[in-house]
Amino acid sequence: MKSTTIRFNEDILNIIHKQAALDGQNSTQFMRNAILEKLEDSLDYQDAIKNLKGSDGETVSRADVKKELGI
């Protein structure tokens, strides 16, 4: 596993420490989880764009999806 350095001003770092403590994590866990969540969101968005382009703009309504799934 590799490591990296992220620099924050003192005010932001204090906010990170406080939020991490509220979440029951240390600051490293908090920042790592935040980065991984952002990465997952970005990858999901890229997949959605790829799928939309691959569908030639055709979409399916939420109602149709629910009907298909029997919900």
Contacts in CASP RR format, 6 or more apart in sequence:
PFRMAT RR
TARGET T0000
AUTHOR 0000-0000-0000
METHOD contacts of the structure
MODEL  1
MKSTTIRFNEDILNIIHKQAALDGQNSTQFMRNAILEKLEDSLDYQDAIK
NLKGSDGETVSRADVKKELGI
6 31 0 8 1.000
8 16 0 8 1.000
13 27 0 8 1.000
16 27 0 8 1.000
16 30 0 8 1.000
16 31 0 8 1.000
17 27 0 8 1.000
19 30 0 8 1.000
20 26 0 8 1.000
20 27 0 8 1.000
20 29 0 8 1.000
20 30 0 8 1.000
20 31 0 8 1.000
23 30 0 8 1.000
25 33 0 8 1.000
52 59 0 8 1.000
END
